[in-house]
Amino acid sequence: MKTLTLLALLLATLSSAGFAAEPAGRQACQADVRQHCAGERPGGGRVLGCLRQHEGELSAPCRAALPTLERCAQEVKRVCGGSGRREARQCLRDRADQLSPECRGQP
């Protein structure tokens, strides 16, 4: 459950931090989230859980992005621990070099 929470946090925060994996995942899943999970409040793993519940109905790009988003959530958990949303944003900015290239922005 904590992994899903972190992944939702990842989905919610990385776009402002400039990370590569999230924008790709966000773009790939944006329409799917609107279509299948519009009523889900971000955080607590709710959006990712919703996407997983609807996995068979998702677009191919979104289904393909889910494993990367999950790997990145695991990295965020390893690097930033159980930080709250605000703290996680700062942690991601401060420790981006500790994330794999697929989970951080590349120039």
MARVEX-642723 format. One record per atom (N, C-alpha, C, CB): residue number from 1; residue in one letter; atom name; y, x negated, z negated. Coordinates in pm, 1 decimal. Atoms other than C-alpha are relative to their C-alpha. Glycine has a CB too. Example, Ala and Ser with C-alpha at 12.3 -4.5 7.8 and 13.67 -1.06 7.14 Angstrom:
2
NODE  marse  lumkol  lomar        c2        c1        c3
NODE      1       A      N    -119.0     -89.0       0.0
NODE      1       A     CA    -450.0   -1230.0    -780.0
NODE      1       A      C     120.0     -90.0       0.0
NODE      1       A     CB       2.7      99.2    -124.6
NODE      2       S      N    -119.0      82.0       6.0
NODE      2       S     CA    -106.0   -1367.0    -714.0
NODE      2       S      C     109.0      77.0     -73.0
NODE      2       S     CB      46.2     -41.4     141.5
! end
This chain:
107
NODE  marse  lumkol  lomar        c2        c1        c3
NODE      1       M      N    -119.3     -82.3       0.0
NODE      1       M     CA       0.0       0.0       0.0
NODE      1       M      C     125.0     -86.2       0.0
NODE      1       M     CB       0.2      93.3    -119.9
NODE      2       K      N    -114.7      88.9       5.1
NODE      2       K     CA     235.4    -286.7     -80.0
NODE      2       K      C      27.9     -58.4     138.6
NODE      2       K     CB     -23.5    -112.3    -102.3
NODE      3       T      N     -16.5      50.2    -135.1
NODE      3       T     CA     173.4    -421.6     271.8
NODE      3       T      C      75.3     101.1      84.6
NODE      3       T     CB    -135.6     -32.0      62.8
NODE      4       L      N     -69.5    -102.2     -76.5
NODE      4       L     CA     282.9     -91.7     422.2
NODE      4       L      C     144.4      11.4     -43.2
NODE      4       L     CB     -69.5     133.8     -14.6
NODE      5       T      N    -136.9      -2.6      49.6
NODE      5       T     CA     591.2     -92.4     201.9
NODE      5       T      C      78.8    -113.9      61.3
NODE      5       T     CB       3.1      -8.6    -153.5
NODE      6       L      N     -69.6     114.7     -56.4
NODE      6       L     CA     680.6    -439.7     319.4
NODE      6       L      C      19.3      14.5     149.8
NODE      6       L     CB     -75.7    -127.3     -30.1
NODE      7       L      N     -15.9     -18.2    -142.5
NODE      7       L     CA     619.5    -348.6     680.6
NODE      7       L      C     111.5      98.5      30.3
NODE      7       L     CB    -129.9      47.0      61.9
NODE      8       A      N    -110.6     -93.4     -19.4
NODE      8       A     CA     850.5     -50.3     654.9
NODE      8       A      C     132.3     -70.2     -27.8
NODE      8       A     CB     -15.8     123.8     -91.2
NODE      9       L      N    -119.3      78.0      30.1
NODE      9       L     CA    1104.6    -281.2     494.4
NODE      9       L      C      29.7     -94.1     115.4
NODE      9       L     CB     -17.2     -79.0    -131.3
NODE     10       L      N     -16.6      88.0    -114.1
NODE     10       L     CA    1047.4    -524.9     775.9
NODE     10       L      C      60.0      75.7     117.4
NODE     10       L     CB    -133.4     -62.4      39.4
NODE     11       L      N     -52.8     -81.2    -109.1
NODE     11       L     CA    1106.4    -252.3    1031.6
NODE     11       L      C     144.2      40.7     -24.8
NODE     11       L     CB     -85.6     123.4      19.8
NODE     12       A      N    -133.4     -47.8      33.2
NODE     12       A     CA    1417.1    -137.7     848.9
NODE     12       A      C     103.7    -110.2      -6.3
NODE     12       A     CB      -3.3      71.5    -130.0
NODE     13       T      N     -99.2     103.0      27.0
NODE     13       T     CA    1579.0    -475.2     785.4
NODE     13       T      C      10.1    -110.2     103.0
NODE     13       T     CB     -28.3     -60.1    -128.5
NODE     14       L      N      -4.3     117.9     -84.7
NODE     14       L     CA    1489.6    -732.9    1045.2
NODE     14       L      C      97.7       8.8     114.8
NODE     14       L     CB    -133.5     -26.2      53.5
NODE     15       S      N     -93.0      -8.6    -112.0
NODE     15       S     CA    1711.5    -598.0    1318.5
NODE     15       S      C     134.8     -59.5     -36.7
NODE     15       S     CB      16.9     144.9      44.6
NODE     16       S      N    -127.5      57.8      40.2
NODE     16       S     CA    2016.8    -698.0    1119.2
NODE     16       S      C     -12.5    -148.6     -28.6
NODE     16       S     CB      54.1      71.7    -121.9
NODE     17       A      N      19.3     141.3      29.4
NODE     17       A     CA    1864.8   -1036.1    1038.3
NODE     17       A      C     -26.6     -81.0     126.2
NODE     17       A     CB    -114.4     -17.6     -97.7
NODE     18       G      N      15.4      70.6    -126.0
NODE     18       G     CA    1804.4   -1121.9    1404.7
NODE     18       G      C    -138.3     -57.8      24.1
NODE     18       G     CB      98.4    -108.3       6.7
NODE     19       F      N     134.3      51.4     -17.8
NODE     19       F     CA    1428.3   -1165.9    1405.6
NODE     19       F      C     -61.4      55.1     127.0
NODE     19       F     CB     -86.8      33.9    -120.0
NODE     20       A      N      55.9     -33.5    -130.9
NODE     20       A     CA    1225.6   -1158.7    1725.8
NODE     20       A      C    -105.9     108.2      -4.7
NODE     20       A     CB     -58.0    -121.7      62.3
NODE     21       A      N     113.0     -93.8      -0.4
NODE     21       A     CA     914.8    -963.4    1630.2
NODE     21       A      C      47.1     142.4     -22.5
NODE     21       A     CB    -102.3     -38.4    -107.0
NODE     22       E      N     -42.4    -135.4      31.3
NODE     22       E     CA    1094.9    -666.9    1485.8
NODE     22       E      C      71.3      66.7     115.6
NODE     22       E     CB      88.8      -0.7    -120.0
NODE     23       P      N     -63.6     -70.4    -110.3
NODE     23       P     CA    1328.8    -594.3    1776.2
NODE     23       P      C     -98.7      39.8     108.2
NODE     23       P     CB     108.3     -85.2      59.3
NODE     24       A      N     100.2     -35.8     -99.2
NODE     24       A     CA    1034.1    -607.5    2014.5
NODE     24       A      C     -81.5     119.1     -48.5
NODE     24       A     CB     -91.9    -119.4      30.1
NODE     25       G      N      76.1    -110.4      56.5
NODE     25       G     CA     832.9    -382.0    1784.7
NODE     25       G      C      83.6     124.9     -11.2
NODE     25       G     CB     -54.4     -37.3    -135.2
NODE     26       R      N     -89.6    -115.3      13.5
NODE     26       R     CA    1129.0    -160.7    1721.3
NODE     26       R      C      21.5      65.3     135.3
NODE     26       R     CB     135.4     -42.0     -61.3
NODE     27       Q      N     -18.1     -56.2    -133.5
NODE     27       Q     CA    1195.7    -119.9    2091.7
NODE     27       Q      C    -127.5      67.6      47.8
NODE     27       Q     CB      42.2    -108.8      98.9
NODE     28       A      N     127.3     -54.6     -47.0
NODE     28       A     CA     827.7     -63.7    2163.5
NODE     28       A      C     -33.5     131.3     -68.8
NODE     28       A     CB    -112.0    -100.1     -22.9
NODE     29       C      N      38.4    -117.4      78.7
NODE     29       C     CA     796.7     199.0    1890.2
NODE     29       C      C     112.1      99.7     -23.0
NODE     29       C     CB     -52.5     -43.8    -131.4
NODE     30       Q      N    -115.2     -85.6      29.0
NODE     30       Q     CA    1142.4     355.6    1884.2
NODE     30       Q      C     -23.3     145.0      42.9
NODE     30       Q     CB     124.0     -54.6      69.3
NODE     31       A      N      22.9    -136.5     -48.2
NODE     31       A     CA    1053.6     657.6    2097.1
NODE     31       A      C    -116.2      65.5     -75.0
NODE     31       A     CB     -28.2      -0.5     151.7
NODE     32       D      N     115.3     -53.2      72.3
NODE     32       D     CA     719.9     696.9    1917.9
NODE     32       D      C      39.1      43.6    -141.0
NODE     32       D     CB    -112.1    -104.6      -6.3
NODE     33       V      N     -46.5     -36.9     134.2
NODE     33       V     CA     890.0     699.5    1578.5
NODE     33       V      C      79.0     129.8       8.5
NODE     33       V     CB      87.0    -113.3     -62.5
NODE     34       R      N     -77.6    -124.2     -16.0
NODE     34       R     CA    1133.9     964.8    1700.7
NODE     34       R      C     -90.9     118.5      27.2
NODE     34       R     CB     101.9     -14.2     113.6
NODE     35       Q      N      87.2    -111.1     -38.4
NODE     35       Q     CA     854.6    1173.9    1848.9
NODE     35       Q      C     -96.4      40.2    -111.5
NODE     35       Q     CB     -78.5     -36.9     124.0
NODE     36       H      N     107.4     -30.7      95.0
NODE     36       H     CA     591.7    1148.8    1575.8
NODE     36       H      C      39.9     -11.0    -146.8
NODE     36       H     CB    -114.9     -90.5      25.2
NODE     37       C      N     -29.7      32.8     140.0
NODE     37       C     CA     767.2    1030.9    1259.8
NODE     37       C      C     145.6      24.2     -37.3
NODE     37       C     CB     -34.9    -143.9     -27.3
NODE     38       A      N    -142.9     -23.1      23.3
NODE     38       A     CA    1122.4    1164.5    1272.1
NODE     38       A      C      28.7      47.0    -141.8
NODE     38       A     CB      53.0     102.0      98.9
NODE     39       G      N     -22.0     -51.7     134.6
NODE     39       G     CA    1081.0    1332.5     933.8
NODE     39       G      C     -29.4     -99.5    -110.7
NODE     39       G     CB     -83.0     120.5     -20.5
NODE     40       E      N      35.5     100.3     100.9
NODE     40       E     CA     965.1    1015.6     758.7
NODE     40       E      C     122.9     -80.5     -40.5
NODE     40       E     CB    -110.1     -94.0      53.1
NODE     41       R      N    -108.1      82.9      51.8
NODE     41       R     CA    1213.5     839.1     536.9
NODE     41       R      C     -45.8    -145.4       2.4
NODE     41       R     CB      41.0      43.8    -144.4
NODE     42       P      N      39.1     141.2      -1.0
NODE     42       P     CA    1209.5     460.6     593.5
NODE     42       P      C     -22.6     -52.1    -141.8
NODE     42       P     CB     106.9     -84.6      70.6
NODE     43       G      N      30.8      60.4     129.1
NODE     43       G     CA    1065.5     254.7     311.7
NODE     43       G      C    -132.9      49.5     -52.5
NODE     43       G     CB     110.0      29.5    -100.7
NODE     44       G      N     125.8     -39.1      61.5
NODE     44       G     CA     747.4     265.7     112.9
NODE     44       G      C    -116.6       5.6      96.2
NODE     44       G     CB      15.5     131.5     -64.4
NODE     45       G      N     108.0       0.2     -97.4
NODE     45       G     CA     537.3     213.0     424.5
NODE     45       G      C     -18.7     132.0      72.2
NODE     45       G     CB    -126.3     -36.6     -66.9
NODE     46       R      N      16.6    -133.9     -56.6
NODE     46       R     CA     595.9     571.7     533.4
NODE     46       R      C       1.8       0.6     152.6
NODE     46       R     CB     108.5      91.0     -51.9
NODE     47       V      N      -9.7      -2.2    -146.3
NODE     47       V     CA     697.8     499.9     892.5
NODE     47       V      C    -123.2     -64.0      62.4
NODE     47       V     CB     127.5     -72.6      47.4
NODE     48       L      N     120.0      63.9     -53.5
NODE     48       L     CA     415.1     255.2     957.8
NODE     48       L      C    -122.2      87.1     -23.5
NODE     48       L     CB     -20.5    -137.9     -63.2
NODE     49       G      N     111.8     -89.4      28.1
NODE     49       G     CA     170.2     490.6     789.4
NODE     49       G      C      -4.5     116.1      97.3
NODE     49       G     CB       8.5      52.0    -141.8
NODE     50       C      N      -8.8    -109.8     -97.2
NODE     50       C     CA     290.1     769.8    1014.3
NODE     50       C      C     -44.7     -48.4     137.6
NODE     50       C     CB     144.6      56.1       6.9
NODE     51       L      N      41.6      52.9    -130.2
NODE     51       L     CA     251.1     550.8    1321.9
NODE     51       L      C    -151.1     -20.1       3.7
NODE     51       L     CB      72.1    -132.9      30.2
NODE     52       R      N     144.3      19.8       5.9
NODE     52       R     CA    -101.2     461.2    1211.5
NODE     52       R      C     -73.7     134.3       8.9
NODE     52       R     CB     -38.4     -73.8    -129.6
NODE     53       Q      N      62.7    -132.6      -7.8
NODE     53       Q     CA    -183.5     831.6    1163.8
NODE     53       Q      C       1.2      53.8     142.2
NODE     53       Q     CB      71.3      98.2     -93.1
NODE     54       H      N     -14.7     -48.6    -137.6
NODE     54       H     CA     -67.8     894.8    1520.2
NODE     54       H      C     -37.7    -106.3     103.1
NODE     54       H     CB     143.1      46.0      23.9
NODE     55       E      N      26.9     114.4     -87.2
NODE     55       E     CA    -204.0     572.5    1668.2
NODE     55       E      C     -56.1      41.2     135.8
NODE     55       E     CB     -96.5     -94.6     -67.7
NODE     56       G      N      58.1     -44.9    -126.2
NODE     56       G     CA    -406.6     754.2    1933.5
NODE     56       G      C      99.3      67.9      92.5
NODE     56       G     CB    -112.4      93.2     -27.4
NODE     57       E      N    -101.9     -69.3     -78.6
NODE     57       E     CA     -93.2     934.1    2050.0
NODE     57       E      C     117.5     -90.8      37.7
NODE     57       E     CB      51.2     119.8     -77.0
NODE     58       L      N    -112.6      89.9     -22.7
NODE     58       L     CA     137.0     630.6    2061.1
NODE     58       L      C      -2.3     -58.0     140.2
NODE     58       L     CB      -0.6    -112.1    -102.3
NODE     59       S      N      -8.9      69.3    -128.3
NODE     59       S     CA     259.9     461.0    2373.3
NODE     59       S      C     -76.5    -131.5      -9.9
NODE     59       S     CB     148.8     -24.9      40.6
NODE     60       A      N      73.8     126.7      -2.4
NODE     60       A     CA      64.2     153.8    2478.3
NODE     60       A      C      83.2    -115.8     -56.8
NODE     60       A     CB     -43.4     -32.6     143.4
NODE     61       P      N     -78.1     110.1      57.6
NODE     61       P     CA     354.7     -83.6    2397.9
NODE     61       P      C      10.0       6.8    -153.1
NODE     61       P     CB     139.4       0.1      59.6
NODE     62       C      N      -9.1     -13.6     145.2
NODE     62       C     CA     385.9      55.3    2045.3
NODE     62       C      C    -133.8     -35.4     -64.7
NODE     62       C     CB      42.3     143.6     -38.8
NODE     63       R      N     131.6      36.1      53.2
NODE     63       R     CA      10.8      33.2    1982.6
NODE     63       R      C     -19.2    -151.4       4.3
NODE     63       R     CB    -112.2      70.6      79.4
NODE     64       A      N      13.8     145.3     -13.9
NODE     64       A     CA      23.4    -325.8    2107.4
NODE     64       A      C      88.1     -74.9    -100.8
NODE     64       A     CB      36.0     -42.9     142.9
NODE     65       A      N     -92.7      66.2      92.8
NODE     65       A     CA     317.5    -408.8    1875.5
NODE     65       A      C     -44.3      10.7    -145.8
NODE     65       A     CB     138.6      59.3      14.7
NODE     66       L      N      37.1     -21.4     140.3
NODE     66       L     CA     157.3    -277.3    1554.1
NODE     66       L      C     -66.7    -120.3     -65.8
NODE     66       L     CB     -91.7     117.5      -9.8
NODE     67       P      N      60.4     115.9      66.7
NODE     67       P     CA     -65.7    -579.8    1484.6
NODE     67       P      C     100.8    -111.6     -29.4
NODE     67       P     CB    -112.4     -55.1      85.5
NODE     68       T      N    -102.3     101.9      23.4
NODE     68       T     CA     229.2    -816.9    1523.5
NODE     68       T      C      89.2      39.8    -115.3
NODE     68       T     CB      83.8     -22.7     125.7
NODE     69       L      N     -84.0     -47.2     110.1
NODE     69       L     CA     441.5    -605.9    1294.4
NODE     69       L      C     -73.1     -13.1    -133.6
NODE     69       L     CB      42.1     146.1      23.4
NODE     70       E      N      78.1      13.8     123.3
NODE     70       E     CA     161.5    -604.7    1037.5
NODE     70       E      C     -11.4    -146.2     -42.2
NODE     70       E     CB    -139.8      60.2      18.5
NODE     71       R      N       5.6     143.3      33.4
NODE     71       R     CA     121.5    -984.6    1059.9
NODE     71       R      C     133.3     -45.5     -56.7
NODE     71       R     CB     -36.6     -84.5     124.5
NODE     72       C      N    -131.8      39.1      48.9
NODE     72       C     CA     494.5   -1024.6    1013.6
NODE     72       C      C      25.6      55.6    -139.9
NODE     72       C     CB     108.8      48.0      96.4
NODE     73       A      N     -15.3     -56.7     133.8
NODE     73       A     CA     487.3    -794.2     712.9
NODE     73       A      C     -73.9     -85.3    -102.0
NODE     73       A     CB     -51.6     145.0      -4.0
NODE     74       Q      N      75.2      88.0      89.6
NODE     74       Q     CA     220.6   -1016.7     558.3
NODE     74       Q      C      76.7    -129.6     -25.1
NODE     74       Q     CB    -139.0     -31.1      58.9
NODE     75       E      N     -79.8     121.0      16.6
NODE     75       E     CA     439.6   -1320.4     620.7
NODE     75       E      C     119.0      25.4     -91.3
NODE     75       E     CB      47.7     -51.6     135.7
NODE     76       V      N    -114.3     -33.4      84.4
NODE     76       V     CA     738.1   -1149.1     464.9
NODE     76       V      C     -45.4      11.5    -144.8
NODE     76       V     CB      66.9     131.5      46.9
NODE     77       K      N      53.2     -13.0     136.0
NODE     77       K     CA     524.8   -1064.4     163.3
NODE     77       K      C     -25.7    -137.7     -60.2
NODE     77       K     CB    -130.1      83.5       0.1
NODE     78       R      N      29.4     134.9      47.6
NODE     78       R     CA     412.8   -1425.9     135.4
NODE     78       R      C     129.7     -76.3     -30.5
NODE     78       R     CB     -84.0     -76.5     104.6
NODE     79       V      N    -124.0      76.8      13.6
NODE     79       V     CA     764.8   -1567.4     176.3
NODE     79       V      C      95.1      61.8    -102.0
NODE     79       V     CB      69.5     -10.9     134.8
NODE     80       C      N    -100.8     -66.9      82.9
NODE     80       C     CA     972.8   -1307.8      -9.2
NODE     80       C      C     -58.0      79.7    -115.6
NODE     80       C     CB      82.2      90.8      84.8
NODE     81       G      N      60.9     -72.9     110.4
NODE     81       G     CA     722.3   -1148.1    -244.8
NODE     81       G      C      34.9     146.7       3.4
NODE     81       G     CB      42.4     -59.1    -131.6
NODE     82       G      N     -26.0    -143.0      11.6
NODE     82       G     CA     792.8    -799.3    -368.7
NODE     82       G      C     146.6      32.3     -18.1
NODE     82       G     CB     -77.4      56.7    -114.2
NODE     83       S      N    -143.6     -23.0      12.0
NODE     83       S     CA    1167.9    -816.1    -330.7
NODE     83       S      C      36.4     142.8      36.4
NODE     83       S     CB      76.8     -97.3      88.2
NODE     84       G      N     -53.9    -129.7     -38.7
NODE     84       G     CA    1363.9    -494.8    -315.9
NODE     84       G      C      65.5     -11.3     136.1
NODE     84       G     CB     100.6      51.8    -104.6
NODE     85       R      N     -53.1      -3.0    -135.6
NODE     85       R     CA    1526.1    -392.3       9.9
NODE     85       R      C     116.7     -96.4      19.1
NODE     85       R     CB      43.6     140.1      34.8
NODE     86       R      N    -117.6      87.0     -13.2
NODE     86       R     CA    1858.6    -569.5     -43.8
NODE     86       R      C     -39.2    -146.5     -16.7
NODE     86       R     CB     107.7      38.2    -103.9
NODE     87       E      N      43.5     136.7      24.3
NODE     87       E     CA    1692.8    -880.4    -185.6
NODE     87       E      C     -84.4     -52.3     116.0
NODE     87       E     CB     -78.8      -8.1    -130.7
NODE     88       A      N      83.9      41.3    -112.2
NODE     88       A     CA    1442.9    -888.2     100.8
NODE     88       A      C      85.3     -37.7     120.3
NODE     88       A     CB     -98.0     111.5      37.5
NODE     89       R      N     -89.5      35.3    -111.4
NODE     89       R     CA    1722.1    -887.3     357.4
NODE     89       R      C      55.2    -140.1     -18.4
NODE     89       R     CB     115.6     101.1      11.6
NODE     90       Q      N     -55.7     132.2      27.1
NODE     90       Q     CA    1880.6   -1188.3     192.5
NODE     90       Q      C    -108.7    -106.1       6.6
NODE     90       Q     CB      68.5      -2.6    -137.3
NODE     91       C      N     111.9      93.7      -4.1
NODE     91       C     CA    1544.0   -1357.9     148.2
NODE     91       C      C     -36.1     -33.2     144.6
NODE     91       C     CB    -122.1      58.1     -73.8
NODE     92       L      N      34.4      22.9    -140.1
NODE     92       L     CA    1467.9   -1314.1     518.2
NODE     92       L      C     103.2     -87.8      68.5
NODE     92       L     CB     -12.8     132.4      73.9
NODE     93       R      N    -104.9      85.5     -56.2
NODE     93       R     CA    1802.0   -1468.0     609.3
NODE     93       R      C     -15.1    -143.0     -50.3
NODE     93       R     CB     139.6      54.7     -36.0
NODE     94       D      N       5.9     132.2      62.5
NODE     94       D     CA    1756.6   -1758.1     367.0
NODE     94       D      C    -125.8     -77.1      35.4
NODE     94       D     CB       9.3      13.6    -148.9
NODE     95       R      N     129.4      67.0     -18.7
NODE     95       R     CA    1392.1   -1832.4     447.6
NODE     95       R      C     -61.4      24.2     137.1
NODE     95       R     CB     -96.4      45.6    -105.8
NODE     96       A      N      51.5     -26.6    -134.7
NODE     96       A     CA    1361.6   -1753.2     816.9
NODE     96       A      C     -84.7    -115.0      52.8
NODE     96       A     CB     115.1      26.5      95.7
NODE     97       D      N      75.1     116.0     -47.4
NODE     97       D     CA    1235.7   -2106.6     878.7
NODE     97       D      C    -142.8      -3.4     -53.0
NODE     97       D     CB      71.4    -126.7     -39.4
NODE     98       Q      N     135.1      -4.9      56.1
NODE     98       Q     CA     927.1   -2024.3     670.2
NODE     98       Q      C     -88.1     104.5      69.3
NODE     98       Q     CB       7.0      29.5    -149.0
NODE     99       L      N      75.2    -100.0     -75.1
NODE     99       L     CA     822.3   -1745.5     908.0
NODE     99       L      C     -44.8     -59.2     133.1
NODE     99       L     CB      84.9     127.5      22.6
NODE    100       S      N      48.3      47.1    -129.9
NODE    100       S     CA     621.0   -1800.4    1225.0
NODE    100       S      C     101.7      35.7     107.8
NODE    100       S     CB    -139.0      61.4      33.5
NODE    101       P      N     -93.6     -29.4    -108.3
NODE    101       P     CA     811.6   -1807.0    1554.0
NODE    101       P      C      -3.6     145.4      47.0
NODE    101       P     CB     -28.7     -89.8     116.0
NODE    102       E      N       7.1    -139.3     -44.6
NODE    102       E     CA     681.3   -1460.8    1643.7
NODE    102       E      C      69.3      95.0     -96.8
NODE    102       E     CB    -144.8      41.7      17.7
NODE    103       C      N     -60.2     -87.0     101.4
NODE    103       C     CA     834.5   -1322.4    1323.8
NODE    103       C      C     144.5     -36.1     -31.2
NODE    103       C     CB     -81.2      -5.5    -126.6
NODE    104       R      N    -142.1      33.2      19.8
NODE    104       R     CA    1175.5   -1487.5    1344.5
NODE    104       R      C      67.0     -15.8     134.6
NODE    104       R     CB      16.5    -129.6     -84.1
NODE    105       G      N     -76.7      10.8    -123.5
NODE    105       G     CA    1447.4   -1502.1    1603.6
NODE    105       G      C      -5.6    -140.8      55.9
NODE    105       G     CB     144.3      41.0     -23.4
NODE    106       Q      N      -2.6     128.9     -69.2
NODE    106       Q     CA    1442.2   -1780.8    1855.2
NODE    106       Q      C     125.0      -5.5      85.5
NODE    106       Q     CB    -128.2     -21.1      87.0
NODE    107       P      N    -120.5      12.3     -83.3
NODE    107       P     CA    1754.7   -1913.4    2024.0
NODE    107       P      C     -32.4      14.1     146.2
NODE    107       P     CB      68.7    -132.9     -24.1
! end
